[in-house]
Amino acid sequence: MTGNNVFYGIYDFSYAPFALGDAITWQINVQIGAIENQLENIIHYLALDQISTFFKDQKYITPNNCQEFFENIFPAFLCSPMLSDIRVISNKNDLFLLYLCNYRHVFPDIKSHVFSNLDISSHKRINNFFSKYGYIPRISIPKGYQDSMDSFIEEYCRDRVLIAVNIRQRRFFANAFLETSDDVFYRDSNLSAWYSFFKTVEMEYPEVLFLIMGGISEWERELYTFSNVIILRTMGYNLAHELTMLQKSGFFMGTSSGFAAVATFSRIPYIITNYDHNAAIYAEIGLGSEKFPFALNNQIISWGVETQDSLMKSFLKIYSSLDIGASVN
C-alpha cells in the first residue's frame, strides 16, 4: 500500500492523553481527513516515546508504567472501519519523515504536531463536516473482534435485552489525586440513584441485562449483588470486548465520559447522563440541548446529576422505541 491512497493519523502520547474518549474523537477526525481527501484507507501511527514526557494532566504516567497504560487503551484505536494498518513507534522523531512525504494527508497537521497543539476534545471539525455533508463517519467494533463475544452472548445473553452502562466514578481511581485537571470528581455519577434504578428495572423488566463497562477501579463491589448486572472485567474481558458488546447492545446509558464518547460516534441509541456543562462549548451545543448536531434517532443528552426518576424516564424513552425482536438473543 503506497502513500498515494492512504491517510495517516498520528497520536503522540507525549501531548495526547491515554483516554478512551479522546482516542475515539481523534479517530473521527482522522476519518474526516481521509474522506475529504477522497482516500479509502487509514494507517494509525501511535507514538509511545518512553524518554519523553507524557500528557500534562496525567502525572501518574511515567516511563516505568506507560506500557501498561498503552496496552490498556490500545484496543480503542482499532475502531475505525477505514483502518488498514496500525503502527507503534518508540521514537517520535521518526514522524517527521512521514510528514515530509505526506504532509497533506496527515492528522494532525505538522504545525499542530510540532507545537503539541492537538485539538483533542473539540467537535468543531466534526460539526463542520456534518453541516457540509449531512452525516459524519462513525466507529465500529474493534478490528478483529467482530465474533469475539459470540460464546459470551450465547451463554449469558440469550433472550435478554442488553444495555451497556458506564457509571463514572473517578474518585475510585488510585491515581486520581495526582491529576492536575480540575474536573476530576464533579462529573462522577450518583451511585445510589443507579442502584435504585437497577432494582426497579429488575422487578419491572426482568428481560433486561445491564453490562457494566469500565476498569476494575470504576465500580463498587455492591454491583455484584444485582442479578440483572454483569461486570465484564470480572469475567476476564478487556476494553476490546467491552467496545464490542457496547456496539452489540440495544442501547447505551452512562455518564459523560469515555464510553459515552464511544456511543456518541456509534449508531446505537444512547442516553448520556449528567452531561458536563463545561464540555458544551467544545461540543458546540447550548446548555440543555438534548442532542449533538449529528445525533441519530434516540441519541439523547441528559443534563443534571442522575436520580432514580430521571434514569427511569430516560430508560423508558428509548426502551419503548426498541425493536425488541432485533436485540441480541
N, C-alpha and C positions, 0 to 999 in steps of 0.2 A: 504494500500500500504506500503510495507516494504522497508527498505533501500537497500535491495539486488537488486532491479530493478529500482532504482531512481538515477538520477544525480542531484546534488544540485548547484544552482547558488546563490552566495551571493553578494549583492550590498549594501555596507555600505556607507551611506551618510556623514559619518564623514571624508572620504577621497575621495569619488567618487562624481562627480558633479550632480546637478539637471539639466540634459541636455539631450535632445532628442537623439542627435546623439550618445552620449556615451552610453546611455541606449540600443540603438539598436545594436551597435557594441558589447557590452557586451553579449547580447543575442546570437549573432552568435558564440561567443567564448564558451558560455555555451553549445550550441547545439553541437559544435565540441567535447567538452569534453564528452558529452553523447554518441555520435556516436562512438568515439574512444574507449569507454569502453563498447560498444555494449549494451547500455541501451536505452530504448524507452521512458522513462518518465522523466520529469524535474519538480523540485519544486524550485521556486524562494523564497529566503529569502531576504526581504528588511529591512535593519536595520536603523531605524529612532530614534536614541537615543538623546532625546532633551536636555540632560545635557552635551552632548559632543560638541565639535566644529564641524564646517561643512567644506566643501571643501574650501581650502585655497584661491582660486581666486574668491569666491562668498561671499565677506564680508558682503553683504547686507542680507544674510540669517542668521537668529538668532533663538533661541528657541521660540521667540514670533511669528514668521511668518513662520517657517519651515513647519508647517502643510499645509498651503495654497500652498506652492511650491510643496510639496509632492503630494497633491491631483491633482494638475495640470499635473504633469509628470506621475502619476500612470498608465494611460492607455498605455503608451509606453512599459510597462513591460508585457503586455498581448499579445505580437505579436509573440511569439514562437509557432509554430504548435505542438511542443512536450510538451508544458506546461500542466501539470496535476493539479497543485495547486500553489497558491501564498500566502505567509505568511509575515505579517508585525510584526516586533518585536521592542520593545521600549528599550531593554537593550542589547547592543551589546555583553556583556559578555556571553549571552546565546548561542552565536555562537560557543564557544569553545567546548561544548559538541557535537555539530554537527560535528565539525572537528575530534574529538576523535573517534567518531563512524563511520565516513565515509570519512576519510582523503584522500582516493584515488579517491573519486568520488565527488569532490567539486572544483568549480572555483570561485575565485582564490584559489591557494593553501594556506596552513596555513602560510607559511613564508611570502608570499606577503601580506596576510591579517594583520599579526601582525605588519609588518613594513609599513603598509599603502602604499603599492607599487603596486597598480593595474595598469597593462598595459592597460590603458583605451582607447587610441585612435589608437594604432598601428594595422596594418593589418598583422603583421608578422606571427602570428599563423594561421590566415585565409589563407594567401598566401601559407604557408607550407602545409596546408590541401589540398588546391586546386592542388598544384604541385603533391601531392601524389595520390589523388583520382580523379582529373579531374572535380570536382564540389565542391560547398560549400552549406551548409544548407541555406535556405532563411527564411525570416519572412513572416507573413501572416496578414490578417485582425485581429484586436484585438479579443481575445476570447469573445464570447457573442454578438458581434456587426455585425455579418455577414449580417443580414437583417435589421439593424438599420436605414439604409438610403433609404429603398425601397420607402417610400412615398415621400421623397425629390426628388428622381430620377424621379418618376412618374410625379410629378408636375412641376419640373423645368428643367429637363434634357432630356425629350423626343425628339428624333430626333436631338439631339445635340452631337457633338464630344467633350468629356470632356478632358481638360488638367489641371492637378494640377500644381499650381505655388506657390513658396515661394520666396519672394524678401527680402533678408536680409537687415535690417535697424537697426542695433544695436544702433545707435545714438538716436533712438526714445525711447529706454528703460529708464524708470525713474531711474533705479539703475545702469545704465552703467558706470557712473563716479566713482562708488565705486569698480568696478572690477580692479583687480591688473594685469591681463594679458595684454600684450602689443599688442594684436591682436583684440582689441575691435572694432575699426572702419574701418580699412583699407580693410576689406573684404565686406563692405557694397556695395550694388548694385547701379548702375546708374539709378535712378528713371526715369529721362526724357527719357532715351532710352527705358525702359519698356513701358512707356505711349505711345510713338510714335509707338512702336510695336503693342500694343493692338489696337490702332486706325487703323493701316494698316490692321491687321487681320480682324477687324470688317467689313471693306469695302470689302475685297477680299475673306474672308472665313466666311460668316455670320453663318454657321452651327457650328462654334467653340465656346465653352463656357469655359472660364477660371475660375477655382475655386481657390481662394486665401486662402492659408494656413498660420496659424500663429496667435499669440496672438494679443490682441486689440491694443498693442503699436507698432505693426510691420508693419503697413501700414498707408499711408496718406489718409485723407478723400476724396481726389480727385478721388480715385478709385471708389467711389460711382457713379461717373458720367458716367462710361463706361457701356453700355448696354450689353456687352459681358463678364462682370465680375461679379462673385458672391463672396462675402466675408462671409464664413461660420460662423465665430464667431458673426457676426451681426445678425444672424438668430437664435442664442441661442445654436449653436452646439459647442462641445468642441474638445479636442485633439483626443479622441477616434473616433469621427465621421470624423474628418479630415483624420486620418490614414485609415479609411475605404474607404473614397472617393478617396484617393490617389491610393489605390490598385484597385479601380474600374474605374479609368480614363484610357484614351487611352495612355497617357504618362505624364511624369513629366518634368517641366522646372523650374530651380531655382538655386539660389546661393549656393555655397559650405557652407552648414550649416546643421542643424539637419534634416530637411525634405529631404535634398539631401541624407543623410545617409540612411533614410528610403527607398528611391528609389534605392540606391546603392545595398542594400541587399534584394531587391524585384525582381520580374520577369518582371516588366513593363519596357518599353523603357523609357529612360530619357536623358536629356541633362543637365549636371551640369555646370553652367556658373561661370565665374570669379573664377576658382578653385584656392585655396590657395597654393601659391608656397611653403610656409613653411610646408604644410601638405604632400608634395610629399614624403619626407623622411619617414614619418610614414606609408604612403600607399605603399612604396617601388616601386614607379614609377619614371620614368625620367621626367624632366621638358618638357612639351609639349606633353606628351603621351596622346593619345585620349581615352584610356581605362584602367580600372583596369585589372589585370591579369585574374580575374574570371568573367569579364563582359560578358553579353549575347549580342545577336544582338541588335543594336540600343540602346546601353547603352554607352553614349559618354561623355567625359570630354572636356570642352572648357576653354581655358586659356585667361586671359586678361579681363579688365573691359568691360562690355556689351556696345554695340552700337546697334542702331536700325537695322543696316545691319547684324551684327553678330547674333542677335536674330532671325531675319527673316531667315537667311541662316540655322541656326540650326533647327528652326521650320520646314522648308520645307524638310530638310534632313530626319526627322523622319516622318512627316505627310504624305509625298508622299509614304511611305512604309507601312502605316497602312492599315489594312483591315477595312475600314470604316463601313462595314456592321456588324462587330463584336463589334463596340463601343456601349456604353450604349444608348439605345433608348427606 
